[in-house]
Amino acid sequence: MATNELDAAQWQRHVTRWRAGHQTVPAYCAAHGLTVATMRYQIRRHATPATPAVRVARVARVAAGPAPMPAAAAIVIEVGRARVRVEAGADAATLATVLNALAVTR
């Protein structure tokens, strides 16, 4: 039977047998009267579907409760080349000491 007269089931059997054996495509084709180009096409056509990719995501479990309050914006004080970032809740006495050290008056 000519290569172009084989149906899909026959090609599937050839591809399965070739995969199970240890022959090269040309050797298998020579032994079974098949053309190499057509066999390679059929191998691609009857390829097993690829295993779907597994996607992994890290999930953190958080205890339920009220949403945290957003942090208040910080202010930045620049004196000459010095830059002081003052976060919300900063100690007023410490801030006054730092500003005095930079010779800034209130």
HELIX and SHEET records of a PDB file:
HELIX    1   1 THR A    3  GLU A    5  5                                   3    
HELIX    2   2 ALA A    8  ALA A   20  1                                  13    
HELIX    3   3 VAL A   25  HIS A   32  1                                   8    
HELIX    4   4 VAL A   36  ARG A   45  1                                  10    
HELIX    5   5 ALA A   92  ALA A  101  1                                  10    
SHEET    1   A 2 ILE A  75  VAL A  79  0                                        
SHEET    2   A 2 ALA A  82  VAL A  86 -1                                        
END                                                                             
